[in-house]
Amino acid sequence: MDCVMKLASERAVVIFTLSSCCMCHTMAWLFCDLGVNALVHDLLKANLGKEMERALLKMLGKGPSVPVVFIGGKLVGGTNRVMSMHLSGELVPMLRNAGALWL
């Protein structure tokens, strides 16, 4: 879990993904469309990918282990949480507060 938290604090927005996951691709594009330069970690390409995937699942408590989004070094959650925040208008202010958006 320490490895995940270290990677999660590397940039204002960090997304843990699997290149084989269509929702991971969708999540990365959402942030791209919002003008966010998110750091994407593909667990299939990481040396400790399986270990990190287990740690992420433990952090989430349930559901799929990816995609998982961190904003400002803090766990936001998976697809459902991020999309709910986006639709309710909470996501953009959070991104601004983390320094991921300039407008």
Stockholm file with secondary structure:
# STOCKHOLM 1.0

chainA/1-103         MDCVMKLASERAVVIFTLSSCCMCHTMAWLFCDLGVNALVHDLLKANLGKEMERALLKMLGKGPSVPVVFIGGKLVGGTNRVMSMHLSGELVPMLRNAGALWL
#=GR chainA/1-103 SS CHHHHHHHTSSSEEEEECTTCHHHHHHHHHHHHTTCCCEEEETTTSTTHHHHHHHHHHHHCSSCSCSEEEETTEEEESHHHHHHHHHHTCHHHHHHHTTSCCC
#=GC SS_cons         CHHHHHHHTSSSEEEEECTTCHHHHHHHHHHHHTTCCCEEEETTTSTTHHHHHHHHHHHHCSSCSCSEEEETTEEEESHHHHHHHHHHTCHHHHHHHTTSCCC
//
